[in-house]
């Protein structure tokens, strides 16, 4: 069973281990920013004791930390306009999950949890930004939409993403089962569409048959 709870200073050691493992996994996969993560393991883990952010941890069976994220209420000025910064929004920052649990899609689960929590708190949307094109594609798979692409003074493109807040009734079941349900495959969606089309055709044929029967009865009276 999985659960999201606020992080505490007592979590720092476990968070350092989680972030270190993630950094080493990123290095092995030759993913960008792995060195930055590796150099700032203690700093990132120390968010659990800071008050300017709201760090949450994803725990399994109330013990093992398998993921974390920080919810900020302040917009990054290089990604969001002043008008957007005035809007009530969650800004996801530093989401990390155990790479050994990738098959469970814990990152997507954390994103959905944030979207659900935002809706329950009256926040209009969840936002996040990144500089990696691969990470940008990953966020799009999580139903975040690109608001803009910016290139600050260093010339590196920043992708700003947003997803509307909404309650997700299935979230409790996903947390209870511990596995994020897979999205329907293209084959499944195609088959479902074909079934719907066939059912629609059958319905139309039945309606036509009933109409003919009604007309035939009317001719006899």
NORWOPE-V115373 format. One record per backbone hydrogen bond with DSSP energy under -1.0 kcal/mol. CO is the residue of the C=O (numbers start at 1). NH is the residue of the N-H. If there is no record, write none. Layout:
# NORWOPE-V115373
{{CO,NH} {CO,NH}}
This chain:
# NORWOPE-V115373
{{1,61} {3,59} {5,57} {8,11} {9,12} {11,15} {12,16} {13,17} {14,18} {15,19} {16,20} {17,21} {18,22} {19,23} {20,24} {21,25} {22,26} {23,27} {24,28} {25,29} {26,31} {27,30} {31,34} {33,37} {34,38} {35,39} {36,40} {40,44} {41,45} {42,46} {44,47} {45,48} {46,49} {47,50} {54,71} {55,7} {56,69} {57,5} {58,66} {58,67} {59,3} {60,63} {60,64} {64,60} {66,98} {67,58} {68,96} {69,56} {70,93} {71,54} {72,91} {76,79} {76,80} {81,85} {84,87} {88,124} {90,127} {91,72} {93,70} {96,68} {98,101} {99,102} {101,104} {102,105} {104,180} {105,109} {106,110} {107,111} {108,112} {109,113} {110,114} {111,115} {112,116} {113,117} {114,118} {115,119} {116,120} {117,121} {118,123} {119,122} {124,165} {125,90} {126,163} {127,92} {128,161} {130,159} {132,136} {133,137} {134,138} {135,139} {136,140} {137,141} {139,144} {140,143} {145,162} {148,160} {150,158} {152,155} {158,150} {159,130} {160,147} {160,148} {161,128} {162,145} {163,126} {168,171} {170,174} {171,175} {172,176} {173,177} {174,178} {175,2} {185,189} {186,190} {187,191} {188,192} {189,193} {190,194} {191,195} {192,196} {193,197} {194,198} {195,199} {196,200} {197,201} {198,202} {199,203} {200,204} {201,205} {202,206} {203,207} {204,208} {205,209} {206,210} {207,211} {208,212} {209,213} {210,214} {211,215} {212,216} {213,217} {214,218} {215,219} {218,221}}
